[in-house]
Structure formats: C-alpha cells, structure tokens
C-alpha cells in the first residue's frame, strides 16, 4: 500500500506510515535479528511505544540498535525501551545525572563560608563544610570540607 493510492485525509495513511516504519526497522534490524517474525514484533513494540509517531519510532529503532551493539542482548535492549530508559534517561547516564543533581543542589542551597573554623592545608581559613551520605543509612554521614581559596576538598 503506497501513499499514491490513498487520497488526502484517508484513514490508510496511518497504516502506510506504520508499513514504511516497519520496512525501515526490519532493514535496520536484519543483521542481528534473524527471524522475520521477531523483527515485525520489535517494530510493533517500537511503534506503540512511540505513540505512532514515525520520527520518534525511528529514533527508538536506532536506540535499540545502539543499545544492542553495546550489550549484545536484544532482550535487555527491549526492556530498556519498555521501561522508557531511553535517551538521557538511559542507565548509562545515571552517574552523570546524580552528579548534576548534587551540583544543582549545591547551587540552590549554597553553603555558608565561615572563616577560621577549619584550616586548609594551603593555610587558608576560608573553608566550608557539607555532609554527604557515602555509606549505609545506619552509619553517620561523611563531612567534607572545601577550601574557597585553593578549591581542594578533603574529608573531616
């Protein structure tokens, strides 16, 4: 079925969009998904996940390809898509996301710099301290000290 046979406003254009996507997805997945039935199933899953948006569905198809090339497990790649862990939400970016949250929290709640409380190795007394839970919850938080002059961070 092609768009030439469908008049404008026809209900078949959605079907055509899916068929086009399914064809391109099958071509992309052909090298590592051997069974035709499995390629069609993957295309349907991606199409539903993309809410029938062809551009987003193509993006998801390439996400599956990239994830597969990194993990070599198709099941894991599809679970990642189903869990909506795609793009910047992918598990590969969790450490970066945590670091960014800490930085944002540091900007929103800046520490008070008090002179003379703790002295840095550089000799400056312009330091500030902050607590961070680095071990289990039943253990006390670790106190870190950062020097305003040299930027060095050390544990208390």
C-alpha positions in Angstrom: 0.0 0.0 0.0 1.5 3.3 -1.0 0.5 6.9 -0.4 -0.2 7.4 -4.1 -3.2 5.1 -3.8 -4.5 6.9 -0.7 -6.5 10.1 -1.2 -5.6 13.0 1.2 -7.3 12.6 4.5 -7.7 8.9 4.0 -7.5 6.7 7.1 -5.0 4.5 5.4 -2.1 7.0 5.8 -1.5 5.8 9.4 -1.3 2.3 8.1 1.1 3.4 5.4 3.3 5.3 7.9 3.5 2.1 10.0 4.3 0.0 7.0 7.1 2.4 6.0 8.5 2.3 9.5 8.2 -1.5 9.7 10.1 -1.8 6.5 12.9 0.5 7.6 13.0 -1.1 11.0 13.3 -4.6 9.5 16.1 -3.5 7.2 18.0 -2.0 10.2 17.4 -5.0 12.4 18.0 -7.6 9.7 21.7 -8.1 10.5 21.2 -9.3 14.1 17.5 -10.4 14.4 17.3 -13.4 12.2 13.6 -14.3 12.4 11.2 -12.2 10.3 8.5 -12.6 13.0 10.8 -11.2 15.7 11.7 -8.1 13.6 8.0 -7.4 13.0 7.2 -7.8 16.7 10.0 -5.4 17.6 8.7 -2.9 15.0 5.2 -3.1 16.5 6.5 -2.6 20.1 8.5 0.4 19.0 5.6 1.8 17.0 3.3 1.5 20.1 5.9 3.0 22.4 6.4 6.0 20.0 2.6 6.6 20.0 2.6 6.1 16.3 5.0 9.0 15.6 7.2 7.8 12.8 10.2 10.1 13.7 10.1 9.0 17.3 9.7 5.4 16.3 12.8 5.7 14.0 14.7 7.2 17.0 13.7 4.3 19.2 14.8 1.8 16.5 18.3 3.4 16.5 18.2 3.3 20.3 17.6 -0.4 20.1 20.5 -0.8 17.6 22.9 1.3 19.7 21.9 -0.5 22.9 22.2 -3.9 21.3 25.7 -3.1 19.9 26.8 -2.1 23.5 25.2 -5.1 25.3 24.6 -7.7 22.6 21.4 -8.8 24.3 18.2 -7.9 22.4 16.0 -8.7 25.4 17.9 -6.1 27.5 17.6 -3.5 24.8 13.8 -4.0 24.5 13.4 -4.0 28.3 15.2 -0.6 28.3 12.7 0.7 25.7 9.7 -0.6 27.6 11.0 1.0 30.9 11.3 4.3 29.0 15.0 4.4 29.8 15.9 6.0 26.5 18.0 9.0 25.5 19.2 10.9 28.5 17.2 8.6 30.8 19.3 5.6 29.8 21.1 3.8 32.7 24.4 4.8 31.2 23.7 8.4 32.3 22.7 7.7 35.9 26.1 8.6 37.4 26.1 11.8 35.4 22.5 12.6 36.4 23.4 12.1 40.1 26.4 14.4 39.8 24.3 17.0 38.1 21.7 16.8 40.9 24.4 17.3 43.5 25.7 20.3 41.6 22.2 21.8 41.3 21.5 21.2 45.0 24.9 22.9 45.8 23.8 25.9 43.7 20.3 26.1 45.1 21.5 25.7 48.7 24.9 27.3 48.8 26.9 26.6 52.0 27.9 29.4 54.4 31.6 30.2 54.3 32.9 30.8 57.8 36.5 32.0 58.3 38.5 30.4 61.0 36.5 27.2 61.7 38.6 24.7 59.7 42.0 25.4 58.2 43.0 24.0 54.8 46.5 22.6 54.1 47.2 25.7 52.0 46.9 27.8 55.2 43.6 29.5 54.3 40.8 29.5 56.9 38.1 30.3 54.3 36.5 26.9 54.2 33.0 25.5 54.2 31.8 22.0 55.1 29.0 19.9 53.9 27.7 16.4 54.7 27.1 13.6 52.3 25.8 10.1 52.9 28.5 7.9 51.4 27.9 4.7 53.4 24.8 2.8 54.6 22.0 4.7 56.1 22.6 3.4 59.6 26.1 5.0 59.6 26.8 8.7 60.1 27.2 11.0 57.1 30.7 11.9 56.0 31.7 15.6 56.4 33.6 17.1 53.5 35.5 20.4 53.7 36.2 22.6 50.7 38.6 25.5 50.6 37.4 28.7 49.0 40.9 29.8 48.1 42.5 26.7 46.5 39.4 24.6 45.8 40.8 21.5 47.5 38.2 19.1 49.0 39.0 16.8 51.9 37.2 14.7 54.5 36.9 15.6 58.1 
